[in-house]
Amino acid sequence: MKTFASVMIIVLMATSGHTAIAGSGEGTKEKVMEQIEKLADYCSTTLLDNKGESKCDYNITLGKWLPYEPAWHTGQIINALVKTYKLTGDEKYLAYAKKAADWWCGLKITNNPKLDGLVMGVHGDYVGDYIVFSTISDGTPGLFRLYRATKIGKYAEVPTDAGRWLLEHMYVPEEGVFYDAINAKTGEVMKQHSPFWPNKKHQTLFDVARPNNEGSLFLDMYKYTGNEKYKEVFLSICNSLVEKQGPQGLWMRFTPNNLADSTFHPRFNLWYAESLLNGYDITHDRKYLEAAVKTLKTYQDAQQKDGTIYYKNYLNGMFDNNSVAGSAVAFAGILWIRLVKYGVGSQFKHSIELSYKWISKNHFAYDHPDANLAGAVMDITQKDKDGKFMITERDLGSTFGLRFLIDYYKYKYER
Protein backbone atom coordinates (compact mmCIF):
# COMPACT_ATOMS: atom_id res chain seq x y z
CA MET A 1 0.00 0.00 0.00
CA LYS A 2 1.30 3.42 -0.92
CA THR A 3 1.85 6.01 1.82
CA PHE A 4 0.32 9.47 1.92
CA ALA A 5 3.68 10.85 0.79
CA SER A 6 3.45 8.82 -2.40
CA VAL A 7 -0.05 10.14 -2.99
CA MET A 8 1.28 13.66 -2.78
CA ILE A 9 3.97 12.85 -5.35
CA ILE A 10 1.25 11.61 -7.71
CA VAL A 11 -0.83 14.74 -7.13
CA LEU A 12 2.14 17.03 -7.62
CA MET A 13 3.09 15.28 -10.85
CA ALA A 14 -0.44 15.84 -12.12
CA THR A 15 -0.25 19.62 -11.76
CA SER A 16 1.70 20.29 -14.95
CA GLY A 17 4.19 22.59 -13.32
CA HIS A 18 1.80 24.24 -10.85
CA THR A 19 2.21 23.79 -7.13
CA ALA A 20 -0.40 21.56 -5.53
CA ILE A 21 -0.35 23.31 -2.18
CA ALA A 22 -0.21 27.00 -1.38
CA GLY A 23 0.26 29.36 1.53
CA SER A 24 2.96 30.16 4.07
CA GLY A 25 0.85 29.34 7.12
CA GLU A 26 1.34 32.80 8.62
CA GLY A 27 -1.90 34.69 9.13
CA THR A 28 -2.98 38.31 9.17
CA LYS A 29 -6.50 39.65 9.48
CA GLU A 30 -6.57 40.47 5.77
CA LYS A 31 -5.11 37.14 4.75
CA VAL A 32 -7.54 35.08 6.82
CA MET A 33 -10.47 37.00 5.35
CA GLU A 34 -9.11 36.40 1.85
CA GLN A 35 -8.81 32.70 2.63
CA ILE A 36 -12.40 32.64 3.85
CA GLU A 37 -13.74 34.30 0.73
CA LYS A 38 -11.78 32.09 -1.67
CA LEU A 39 -12.82 28.92 0.11
CA ALA A 40 -16.44 30.07 0.28
CA ASP A 41 -16.34 30.73 -3.46
CA TYR A 42 -15.03 27.20 -4.01
CA CYS A 43 -17.77 25.71 -1.83
CA SER A 44 -20.41 27.75 -3.67
CA THR A 45 -19.42 27.28 -7.28
CA THR A 46 -17.46 24.03 -7.40
CA LEU A 47 -18.90 21.81 -4.66
CA LEU A 48 -22.56 22.50 -5.52
CA ASP A 49 -24.11 21.34 -8.78
CA ASN A 50 -26.78 23.24 -10.72
CA LYS A 51 -29.53 21.82 -8.53
CA GLY A 52 -27.85 22.90 -5.30
CA GLU A 53 -26.78 19.35 -4.38
CA SER A 54 -23.28 18.61 -3.10
CA LYS A 55 -21.11 16.80 -5.63
CA CYS A 56 -19.55 15.03 -2.61
CA ASP A 57 -16.31 13.16 -3.36
CA TYR A 58 -13.93 13.94 -6.23
CA ASN A 59 -12.15 10.83 -7.45
CA ILE A 60 -8.81 12.19 -8.64
CA THR A 61 -7.91 8.89 -10.27
CA LEU A 62 -11.04 8.87 -12.44
CA GLY A 63 -11.41 12.64 -12.71
CA LYS A 64 -15.08 12.52 -11.70
CA TRP A 65 -17.36 13.33 -8.78
CA LEU A 66 -19.03 10.46 -6.94
CA PRO A 67 -22.11 10.72 -4.67
CA TYR A 68 -21.75 9.87 -0.98
CA GLU A 69 -24.39 10.80 1.60
CA PRO A 70 -25.51 13.82 -0.45
CA ALA A 71 -28.01 15.12 2.11
CA TRP A 72 -25.29 15.21 4.74
CA HIS A 73 -22.63 16.71 2.49
CA THR A 74 -25.04 19.35 1.21
CA GLY A 75 -25.96 20.19 4.80
CA GLN A 76 -22.29 20.84 5.59
CA ILE A 77 -22.06 23.31 2.70
CA ILE A 78 -25.21 25.12 3.81
CA ASN A 79 -23.86 25.44 7.34
CA ALA A 80 -20.53 26.84 6.17
CA LEU A 81 -22.03 29.29 3.68
CA VAL A 82 -24.55 30.75 6.13
CA LYS A 83 -21.69 31.32 8.58
CA THR A 84 -19.74 33.02 5.77
CA TYR A 85 -22.71 35.27 5.02
CA LYS A 86 -23.08 36.21 8.68
CA LEU A 87 -19.41 37.19 8.83
CA THR A 88 -19.02 38.96 5.49
CA GLY A 89 -22.53 40.21 4.78
CA ASP A 90 -22.09 39.09 1.17
CA GLU A 91 -25.52 38.13 -0.17
CA LYS A 92 -24.10 35.74 -2.78
CA TYR A 93 -23.19 33.25 -0.07
CA LEU A 94 -26.71 33.43 1.32
CA ALA A 95 -28.09 32.84 -2.18
CA TYR A 96 -26.00 29.71 -2.66
CA ALA A 97 -26.99 28.48 0.81
CA LYS A 98 -30.67 28.94 -0.09
CA LYS A 99 -30.19 27.09 -3.36
CA ALA A 100 -28.66 24.15 -1.51
CA ALA A 101 -31.32 24.27 1.20
CA ASP A 102 -34.09 24.27 -1.39
CA TRP A 103 -32.61 21.08 -2.81
CA TRP A 104 -32.37 19.59 0.72
CA CYS A 105 -35.98 20.47 1.52
CA GLY A 106 -36.98 18.86 -1.77
CA LEU A 107 -35.97 15.51 -0.25
CA LYS A 108 -39.06 15.56 1.95
CA ILE A 109 -41.07 12.37 1.47
CA THR A 110 -44.71 12.91 0.56
CA ASN A 111 -45.60 9.77 -1.43
CA ASN A 112 -45.03 7.02 1.15
CA PRO A 113 -47.40 6.96 4.14
CA LYS A 114 -44.91 5.00 6.25
CA LEU A 115 -42.24 7.67 5.78
CA ASP A 116 -44.45 10.75 5.54
CA GLY A 117 -42.59 13.77 6.95
CA LEU A 118 -39.14 12.19 6.76
CA VAL A 119 -36.53 13.20 4.16
CA MET A 120 -34.81 10.84 1.75
CA GLY A 121 -31.45 11.04 3.51
CA VAL A 122 -29.94 7.93 1.97
CA HIS A 123 -26.34 7.05 2.67
CA GLY A 124 -25.43 5.28 -0.56
CA ASP A 125 -21.99 3.84 -1.33
CA TYR A 126 -21.21 0.69 0.69
CA VAL A 127 -24.25 1.17 2.97
CA GLY A 128 -26.70 1.19 0.09
CA ASP A 129 -30.06 2.91 -0.23
CA TYR A 130 -30.85 3.06 3.46
CA ILE A 131 -31.99 6.26 5.12
CA VAL A 132 -29.55 6.91 7.96
CA PHE A 133 -30.39 8.85 11.11
CA SER A 134 -27.15 10.85 11.31
CA THR A 135 -27.21 11.60 7.58
CA ILE A 136 -30.34 13.58 8.32
CA SER A 137 -29.61 14.92 11.80
CA ASP A 138 -26.14 16.27 11.10
CA GLY A 139 -27.35 17.72 7.82
CA THR A 140 -29.75 20.04 9.63
CA PRO A 141 -27.71 22.66 11.60
CA GLY A 142 -27.17 24.83 8.53
CA LEU A 143 -30.88 24.72 7.69
CA PHE A 144 -31.87 26.03 11.12
CA ARG A 145 -29.11 28.63 10.87
CA LEU A 146 -30.45 29.65 7.46
CA TYR A 147 -33.96 29.93 8.89
CA ARG A 148 -32.70 32.30 11.56
CA ALA A 149 -31.00 34.40 8.88
CA THR A 150 -33.94 34.50 6.45
CA LYS A 151 -37.08 33.66 8.47
CA ILE A 152 -38.16 31.40 5.58
CA GLY A 153 -40.23 28.81 7.39
CA LYS A 154 -39.49 25.66 5.41
CA TYR A 155 -35.82 25.75 6.36
CA ALA A 156 -36.83 24.96 9.94
CA GLU A 157 -40.12 23.15 9.29
CA VAL A 158 -38.72 20.42 7.03
CA PRO A 159 -35.94 19.30 9.42
CA THR A 160 -38.36 19.60 12.36
CA ASP A 161 -40.86 17.31 10.63
CA ALA A 162 -38.07 14.85 9.92
CA GLY A 163 -36.97 15.00 13.55
CA ARG A 164 -40.50 14.23 14.73
CA TRP A 165 -40.53 11.10 12.55
CA LEU A 166 -37.15 10.00 13.84
CA LEU A 167 -38.19 10.54 17.44
CA GLU A 168 -41.44 8.62 17.03
CA HIS A 169 -39.98 5.62 15.20
CA MET A 170 -36.31 5.27 16.18
CA TYR A 171 -35.83 6.31 19.80
CA VAL A 172 -34.89 3.78 22.48
CA PRO A 173 -35.20 6.05 25.53
CA GLU A 174 -34.25 3.50 28.19
CA GLU A 175 -30.88 3.03 26.46
CA GLY A 176 -30.32 6.60 25.32
CA VAL A 177 -29.89 5.67 21.65
CA PHE A 178 -31.64 5.87 18.28
CA TYR A 179 -31.71 3.16 15.65
CA ASP A 180 -29.40 3.95 12.75
CA ALA A 181 -31.13 2.96 9.53
CA ILE A 182 -34.45 2.71 7.70
CA ASN A 183 -35.23 0.72 4.58
CA ALA A 184 -36.00 3.50 2.09
CA LYS A 185 -38.47 1.33 0.14
CA THR A 186 -40.45 -0.38 2.90
CA GLY A 187 -40.09 2.14 5.72
CA GLU A 188 -38.85 -0.62 8.05
CA VAL A 189 -36.58 0.54 10.87
CA MET A 190 -33.57 -1.80 10.93
CA LYS A 191 -33.67 -3.11 14.51
CA GLN A 192 -31.97 -6.47 14.05
CA HIS A 193 -29.36 -6.00 11.34
CA SER A 194 -27.45 -2.84 10.45
CA PRO A 195 -26.24 -2.08 6.92
CA PHE A 196 -23.07 -0.78 8.57
CA TRP A 197 -22.23 -4.40 9.51
CA PRO A 198 -23.26 -6.41 6.43
CA ASN A 199 -21.11 -9.41 7.33
CA LYS A 200 -21.73 -9.51 11.08
CA LYS A 201 -24.06 -12.41 11.80
CA HIS A 202 -25.02 -11.73 15.41
CA GLN A 203 -25.81 -8.10 16.16
CA THR A 204 -26.75 -6.42 19.44
CA LEU A 205 -28.52 -3.14 20.11
CA PHE A 206 -25.30 -1.12 19.91
CA ASP A 207 -24.62 -2.57 16.47
CA VAL A 208 -27.91 -1.22 15.11
CA ALA A 209 -28.31 1.90 17.28
CA ARG A 210 -26.13 4.76 18.54
CA PRO A 211 -26.63 7.95 20.59
CA ASN A 212 -26.84 9.76 17.22
CA ASN A 213 -26.50 13.25 18.70
CA GLU A 214 -24.68 14.61 15.65
CA GLY A 215 -26.11 17.95 14.65
CA SER A 216 -27.98 18.50 17.94
CA LEU A 217 -31.22 18.20 15.98
CA PHE A 218 -33.55 18.07 18.97
CA LEU A 219 -31.93 21.14 20.50
CA ASP A 220 -32.63 23.11 17.33
CA MET A 221 -36.17 21.73 17.26
CA TYR A 222 -36.65 22.94 20.84
CA LYS A 223 -35.34 26.41 19.98
CA TYR A 224 -37.63 26.58 16.96
CA THR A 225 -40.83 25.21 18.52
CA GLY A 226 -40.39 25.99 22.21
CA ASN A 227 -41.51 22.43 22.96
CA GLU A 228 -39.73 21.32 26.13
CA LYS A 229 -40.02 17.66 25.07
CA TYR A 230 -37.31 18.16 22.46
CA LYS A 231 -34.98 19.78 24.97
CA GLU A 232 -35.50 16.84 27.31
CA VAL A 233 -34.67 14.36 24.55
CA PHE A 234 -31.53 16.29 23.59
CA LEU A 235 -30.27 16.40 27.17
CA SER A 236 -31.15 12.75 27.69
CA ILE A 237 -28.85 11.87 24.80
CA CYS A 238 -26.15 14.17 26.19
CA ASN A 239 -26.41 12.24 29.46
CA SER A 240 -26.19 9.00 27.51
CA LEU A 241 -22.98 10.22 25.88
CA VAL A 242 -21.41 11.05 29.23
CA GLU A 243 -22.38 7.62 30.54
CA LYS A 244 -21.08 5.74 27.49
CA GLN A 245 -17.85 7.69 27.00
CA GLY A 246 -14.66 5.67 27.40
CA PRO A 247 -11.53 6.66 29.34
CA GLN A 248 -9.95 8.28 26.26
CA GLY A 249 -12.98 10.52 25.80
CA LEU A 250 -14.21 8.42 22.87
CA TRP A 251 -17.23 6.22 22.13
CA MET A 252 -15.49 3.06 21.02
CA ARG A 253 -18.58 0.81 21.20
CA PHE A 254 -20.12 2.53 18.20
CA THR A 255 -19.30 2.51 14.52
CA PRO A 256 -17.40 4.10 12.75
CA ASN A 257 -15.00 3.65 15.67
CA ASN A 258 -13.71 0.10 15.70
CA LEU A 259 -13.10 -1.45 19.10
CA ALA A 260 -11.81 -4.69 17.54
CA ASP A 261 -8.73 -3.02 16.05
CA SER A 262 -8.64 -0.05 18.48
CA THR A 263 -9.07 2.59 15.76
CA PHE A 264 -11.17 5.72 16.01
CA HIS A 265 -12.78 7.83 13.31
CA PRO A 266 -11.35 11.31 12.65
CA ARG A 267 -14.67 13.18 13.12
CA PHE A 268 -17.25 10.89 14.78
CA ASN A 269 -16.23 11.60 18.36
CA LEU A 270 -15.95 15.31 17.62
CA TRP A 271 -19.61 15.44 16.61
CA TYR A 272 -20.56 13.99 19.97
CA ALA A 273 -18.25 16.41 21.76
CA GLU A 274 -19.81 19.30 19.84
CA SER A 275 -23.27 18.25 20.98
CA LEU A 276 -22.03 18.08 24.58
CA LEU A 277 -20.76 21.64 24.32
CA ASN A 278 -24.20 22.62 23.03
CA GLY A 279 -25.64 20.90 26.08
CA TYR A 280 -23.28 22.89 28.29
CA ASP A 281 -24.42 26.11 26.62
CA ILE A 282 -28.02 25.66 27.73
CA THR A 283 -27.44 24.05 31.15
CA HIS A 284 -23.96 25.15 32.34
CA ASP A 285 -23.62 21.60 33.64
CA ARG A 286 -19.86 21.03 33.79
CA LYS A 287 -20.14 17.29 33.23
CA TYR A 288 -20.82 18.02 29.57
CA LEU A 289 -17.89 20.41 29.34
CA GLU A 290 -15.52 18.02 31.08
CA ALA A 291 -16.54 15.13 28.82
CA ALA A 292 -15.89 17.25 25.73
CA VAL A 293 -12.46 18.29 27.05
CA LYS A 294 -11.52 14.60 27.36
CA THR A 295 -12.40 14.06 23.71
CA LEU A 296 -10.49 17.11 22.55
CA LYS A 297 -7.42 16.07 24.54
CA THR A 298 -7.30 12.76 22.66
CA TYR A 299 -7.52 14.61 19.35
CA GLN A 300 -4.74 16.93 20.46
CA ASP A 301 -2.64 13.83 21.08
CA ALA A 302 -3.53 12.55 17.60
CA GLN A 303 -2.47 15.81 15.94
CA GLN A 304 1.07 15.61 14.56
CA LYS A 305 3.74 18.27 15.09
CA ASP A 306 2.98 19.77 11.67
CA GLY A 307 -0.77 19.92 12.43
CA THR A 308 -1.80 16.80 10.48
CA ILE A 309 -4.54 14.51 11.73
CA TYR A 310 -4.71 11.23 9.84
CA TYR A 311 -7.90 9.43 8.94
CA LYS A 312 -7.20 6.27 10.93
CA ASN A 313 -5.76 6.63 14.43
CA TYR A 314 -5.13 3.96 17.06
CA LEU A 315 -5.71 4.18 20.79
CA ASN A 316 -2.02 3.46 21.40
CA GLY A 317 -1.00 6.62 19.57
CA MET A 318 -0.12 4.97 16.27
CA PHE A 319 -1.72 6.01 13.00
CA ASP A 320 -2.05 5.00 9.36
CA ASN A 321 -0.54 7.67 7.13
CA ASN A 322 -2.23 6.47 3.94
CA SER A 323 -5.01 9.05 4.21
CA VAL A 324 -5.18 12.52 5.74
CA ALA A 325 -8.26 14.20 7.21
CA GLY A 326 -8.16 17.96 6.76
CA SER A 327 -11.75 17.97 8.04
CA ALA A 328 -10.56 16.63 11.38
CA VAL A 329 -7.79 19.23 11.57
CA ALA A 330 -10.47 21.88 11.08
CA PHE A 331 -13.23 20.35 13.23
CA ALA A 332 -10.94 19.79 16.20
CA GLY A 333 -9.78 23.40 15.78
CA ILE A 334 -13.38 24.64 15.88
CA LEU A 335 -13.98 22.88 19.19
CA TRP A 336 -10.60 23.88 20.64
CA ILE A 337 -11.56 27.51 19.98
CA ARG A 338 -14.85 26.99 21.81
CA LEU A 339 -13.03 25.55 24.81
CA VAL A 340 -10.71 28.55 24.94
CA LYS A 341 -13.75 30.83 24.96
CA TYR A 342 -15.21 28.80 27.83
CA GLY A 343 -12.02 29.41 29.79
CA VAL A 344 -10.89 25.77 29.89
CA GLY A 345 -8.87 25.54 26.70
CA SER A 346 -5.53 27.23 27.28
CA GLN A 347 -3.81 23.89 26.68
CA PHE A 348 -5.27 23.86 23.16
CA LYS A 349 -4.08 27.29 21.96
CA HIS A 350 -1.01 25.87 20.25
CA SER A 351 -3.11 23.21 18.54
CA ILE A 352 -5.45 25.89 17.20
CA GLU A 353 -2.48 27.62 15.56
CA LEU A 354 -1.26 24.30 14.17
CA SER A 355 -4.68 23.76 12.60
CA TYR A 356 -4.62 27.19 11.03
CA LYS A 357 -1.13 26.72 9.62
CA TRP A 358 -2.00 23.27 8.29
CA ILE A 359 -5.13 24.48 6.49
CA SER A 360 -3.22 27.46 5.09
CA LYS A 361 -0.49 25.24 3.67
CA ASN A 362 -2.39 22.15 2.65
CA HIS A 363 -4.81 23.28 0.00
CA PHE A 364 -4.61 22.94 -3.76
CA ALA A 365 -3.31 26.01 -5.56
CA TYR A 366 -5.94 28.52 -6.65
CA ASP A 367 -4.62 28.18 -10.22
CA HIS A 368 -4.57 24.38 -10.17
CA PRO A 369 -5.17 23.07 -13.71
CA ASP A 370 -8.00 20.83 -12.50
CA ALA A 371 -10.78 23.27 -11.63
CA ASN A 372 -12.41 20.60 -9.46
CA LEU A 373 -9.47 20.87 -7.05
CA ALA A 374 -8.42 24.51 -7.32
CA GLY A 375 -8.37 25.97 -3.79
CA ALA A 376 -9.74 22.87 -2.02
CA VAL A 377 -8.45 22.05 1.46
CA MET A 378 -6.97 18.58 1.36
CA ASP A 379 -8.98 15.68 2.71
CA ILE A 380 -7.49 12.81 0.76
CA THR A 381 -8.24 9.12 1.01
CA GLN A 382 -6.62 6.34 -0.96
CA LYS A 383 -7.67 2.73 -1.22
CA ASP A 384 -7.69 -0.27 -3.48
CA LYS A 385 -11.19 -0.96 -4.77
CA ASP A 386 -12.02 -3.89 -7.02
CA GLY A 387 -8.37 -4.19 -7.96
CA LYS A 388 -8.05 -0.50 -8.78
CA PHE A 389 -6.07 2.06 -6.79
CA MET A 390 -8.22 5.11 -6.07
CA ILE A 391 -7.31 8.56 -4.74
CA THR A 392 -10.21 10.73 -3.61
CA GLU A 393 -10.40 14.34 -2.48
CA ARG A 394 -13.37 14.68 -0.15
CA ASP A 395 -15.25 17.98 0.02
CA LEU A 396 -15.13 17.81 3.83
CA GLY A 397 -11.72 19.42 4.09
CA SER A 398 -13.15 22.52 2.44
CA THR A 399 -16.50 22.72 4.26
CA PHE A 400 -15.04 22.14 7.71
CA GLY A 401 -12.02 24.23 6.76
CA LEU A 402 -14.29 27.16 5.94
CA ARG A 403 -16.09 26.86 9.26
CA PHE A 404 -12.75 26.77 11.06
CA LEU A 405 -11.37 29.83 9.26
CA ILE A 406 -14.49 31.82 10.19
CA ASP A 407 -14.20 30.84 13.85
CA TYR A 408 -10.45 31.45 13.75
CA TYR A 409 -11.00 34.94 12.32
CA LYS A 410 -13.38 35.78 15.17
CA TYR A 411 -11.07 34.21 17.74
CA LYS A 412 -8.06 36.20 16.57
CA TYR A 413 -9.47 39.50 15.42
CA GLU A 414 -12.85 40.13 17.05
CA ARG A 415 -11.93 39.67 20.70
Backbone hydrogen bonds, N-H to C=O, Kabsch-Sander energy under -0.5 kcal/mol:
donor,donor_aa,acceptor,acceptor_aa,energy
4,F,321,N,-1.5
7,V,3,T,-1.6
8,M,4,F,-2.2
9,I,5,A,-1.6
10,I,6,S,-2.0
11,V,7,V,-2.6
12,L,8,M,-2.8
13,M,9,I,-2.5
14,A,10,I,-1.2
15,T,12,L,-1.5
16,S,13,M,-0.8
18,H,15,T,-1.7
22,A,363,H,-0.9
27,G,25,G,-0.5
32,V,28,T,-2.8
33,M,29,K,-1.9
34,E,30,E,-2.1
35,Q,31,K,-2.5
36,I,32,V,-2.4
37,E,33,M,-2.4
38,K,34,E,-2.4
39,L,35,Q,-2.3
40,A,36,I,-2.6
41,D,37,E,-2.1
42,Y,38,K,-1.9
43,C,39,L,-2.5
44,S,40,A,-2.1
45,T,41,D,-2.7
46,T,42,Y,-2.2
47,L,42,Y,-1.7
49,D,53,E,-2.6
52,G,49,D,-1.3
55,K,47,L,-2.9
57,D,55,K,-0.6
57,D,66,L,-2.1
58,Y,393,E,-2.8
59,N,57,D,-0.7
59,N,64,K,-2.9
60,I,58,Y,-1.0
60,I,391,I,-1.6
61,T,391,I,-1.3
63,G,59,N,-2.3
64,K,59,N,-1.4
66,L,57,D,-3.3
69,E,123,H,-2.5
72,W,69,E,-0.5
73,H,69,E,-2.5
74,T,70,P,-2.7
75,G,71,A,-1.7
76,Q,72,W,-1.7
77,I,73,H,-1.6
78,I,74,T,-2.4
79,N,75,G,-2.3
80,A,76,Q,-2.2
81,L,77,I,-2.6
82,V,78,I,-2.4
83,K,79,N,-1.8
84,T,80,A,-1.9
85,Y,81,L,-2.6
86,K,82,V,-2.4
87,L,83,K,-1.7
88,T,84,T,-3.1
89,G,85,Y,-2.9
91,E,89,G,-0.6
93,Y,90,D,-1.1
94,L,90,D,-0.8
95,A,91,E,-2.4
96,Y,92,K,-2.1
97,A,93,Y,-2.0
98,K,94,L,-2.4
99,K,95,A,-2.1
100,A,96,Y,-2.3
101,A,97,A,-2.5
102,D,98,K,-2.6
103,W,99,K,-1.6
104,W,100,A,-2.3
105,C,101,A,-3.0
106,G,102,D,-1.4
107,L,104,W,-1.8
108,K,105,C,-1.7
109,I,118,L,-3.3
110,T,108,K,-0.5
115,L,112,N,-1.6
116,D,112,N,-0.6
116,D,113,P,-0.6
117,G,109,I,-1.8
118,L,115,L,-2.5
120,M,107,L,-2.1
121,G,119,V,-2.5
122,V,120,M,-1.6
123,H,130,Y,-2.2
124,G,128,G,-2.5
127,V,124,G,-1.5
128,G,124,G,-0.7
128,G,125,D,-0.6
130,Y,128,G,-1.9
131,I,182,I,-2.4
132,V,121,G,-2.0
133,F,180,D,-3.2
136,I,132,V,-1.5
136,I,133,F,-0.6
137,S,133,F,-2.9
138,D,134,S,-2.1
139,G,136,I,-1.3
140,T,137,S,-1.2
143,L,140,T,-0.7
144,F,140,T,-2.0
145,R,141,P,-2.2
146,L,142,G,-2.4
147,Y,143,L,-2.4
148,R,144,F,-2.2
149,A,145,R,-1.3
150,T,146,L,-2.1
151,K,147,Y,-3.6
153,G,151,K,-0.7
155,Y,152,I,-1.4
156,A,153,G,-1.8
157,E,153,G,-2.6
158,V,154,K,-2.3
160,T,156,A,-1.7
161,D,157,E,-2.7
162,A,158,V,-2.1
163,G,159,P,-2.3
164,R,160,T,-2.1
165,W,161,D,-1.8
166,L,162,A,-2.4
167,L,163,G,-2.6
168,E,164,R,-2.3
169,H,165,W,-2.2
170,M,166,L,-2.2
171,Y,167,L,-0.7
172,V,177,V,-3.0
175,E,172,V,-1.5
176,G,172,V,-1.1
177,V,172,V,-1.4
178,F,210,R,-3.3
179,Y,170,M,-2.5
180,D,208,V,-2.6
182,I,131,I,-2.2
183,N,188,E,-3.0
184,A,129,D,-1.0
184,A,182,I,-0.6
187,G,183,N,-2.6
190,M,181,A,-2.6
191,K,189,V,-1.3
197,W,194,S,-1.5
200,K,197,W,-1.4
201,K,199,N,-0.7
203,Q,201,K,-0.6
207,D,204,T,-1.8
208,V,204,T,-1.0
208,V,205,L,-0.9
209,A,205,L,-1.5
210,R,178,F,-2.3
216,S,213,N,-2.1
217,L,214,E,-0.5
219,L,216,S,-0.6
220,D,216,S,-1.9
221,M,217,L,-2.4
222,Y,218,F,-1.8
223,K,219,L,-2.3
224,Y,220,D,-2.1
225,T,221,M,-2.8
226,G,222,Y,-2.9
228,E,226,G,-0.6
230,Y,227,N,-1.1
231,K,227,N,-0.8
232,E,228,E,-2.4
233,V,229,K,-2.1
234,F,230,Y,-2.3
235,L,231,K,-2.6
236,S,232,E,-2.1
237,I,233,V,-2.1
238,C,234,F,-2.0
239,N,235,L,-2.5
240,S,236,S,-1.9
241,L,237,I,-2.3
242,V,238,C,-2.1
243,E,239,N,-2.3
244,K,240,S,-2.3
245,Q,241,L,-1.0
246,G,250,L,-3.7
249,G,246,G,-2.2
254,F,251,W,-1.4
257,N,254,F,-1.6
258,N,263,T,-3.0
259,L,252,M,-0.6
262,S,258,N,-0.7
263,T,258,N,-1.8
264,F,313,N,-2.4
270,L,267,R,-0.8
271,W,267,R,-1.8
272,Y,268,F,-1.3
273,A,269,N,-2.3
274,E,270,L,-2.6
275,S,271,W,-2.0
276,L,272,Y,-2.0
277,L,273,A,-2.1
278,N,274,E,-1.9
279,G,275,S,-2.1
280,Y,276,L,-2.3
281,D,277,L,-2.0
282,I,278,N,-1.2
283,T,279,G,-1.2
284,H,280,Y,-2.9
286,R,284,H,-0.7
288,Y,285,D,-1.3
289,L,285,D,-0.9
290,E,286,R,-3.1
291,A,287,K,-1.8
292,A,288,Y,-2.0
293,V,289,L,-2.2
294,K,290,E,-1.7
295,T,291,A,-1.6
296,L,292,A,-2.5
297,K,293,V,-2.0
298,T,294,K,-1.6
299,Y,295,T,-1.8
300,Q,296,L,-1.7
301,D,297,K,-2.1
302,A,298,T,-1.5
303,Q,299,Y,-1.2
304,Q,308,T,-3.2
307,G,304,Q,-2.1
311,Y,323,S,-1.9
312,K,320,D,-0.6
313,N,264,F,-1.2
313,N,311,Y,-0.6
314,Y,318,M,-2.9
315,L,262,S,-2.2
317,G,314,Y,-1.9
320,D,312,K,-2.3
321,N,319,F,-0.6
323,S,320,D,-0.7
324,V,380,I,-2.0
325,A,309,I,-2.3
326,G,324,V,-0.8
326,G,378,M,-0.6
328,A,325,A,-0.6
329,V,325,A,-1.7
330,A,326,G,-2.1
331,F,327,S,-3.1
332,A,328,A,-2.5
333,G,329,V,-1.3
334,I,330,A,-2.2
335,L,331,F,-1.9
336,W,332,A,-2.7
337,I,333,G,-2.2
338,R,334,I,-1.6
339,L,335,L,-2.2
340,V,336,W,-2.1
341,K,337,I,-2.1
342,Y,338,R,-1.6
343,G,340,V,-1.3
344,V,339,L,-2.2
345,G,339,L,-0.8
348,F,345,G,-2.2
349,K,346,S,-1.3
352,I,348,F,-2.1
353,E,349,K,-1.7
354,L,350,H,-2.1
355,S,351,S,-2.4
356,Y,352,I,-2.2
357,K,353,E,-2.6
358,W,354,L,-2.5
359,I,355,S,-2.5
360,S,356,Y,-2.3
361,K,357,K,-1.9
362,N,358,W,-2.9
363,H,361,K,-1.0
364,F,376,A,-2.6
365,A,19,T,-0.6
368,H,365,A,-1.8
371,A,369,P,-0.9
373,L,370,D,-2.2
374,A,370,D,-1.3
375,G,364,F,-0.6
375,G,365,A,-0.7
376,A,373,L,-2.6
378,M,362,N,-2.4
380,I,324,V,-0.7
381,T,392,T,-2.5
383,K,390,M,-2.1
385,K,383,K,-0.6
385,K,388,K,-3.6
388,K,385,K,-1.8
390,M,383,K,-3.3
390,M,388,K,-0.5
392,T,381,T,-3.0
393,E,58,Y,-2.9
394,R,379,D,-3.0
394,R,392,T,-0.6
395,D,56,C,-0.9
397,G,394,R,-1.1
398,S,395,D,-0.6
399,T,395,D,-2.0
400,F,396,L,-2.3
401,G,396,L,-0.5
401,G,397,G,-1.2
402,L,398,S,-2.3
403,R,399,T,-1.8
404,F,400,F,-2.5
405,L,401,G,-2.5
406,I,402,L,-2.0
407,D,403,R,-2.2
408,Y,404,F,-3.2
409,Y,405,L,-2.5
410,K,406,I,-1.9
411,Y,407,D,-2.5
412,K,408,Y,-2.5
413,Y,409,Y,-2.6
414,E,410,K,-1.7
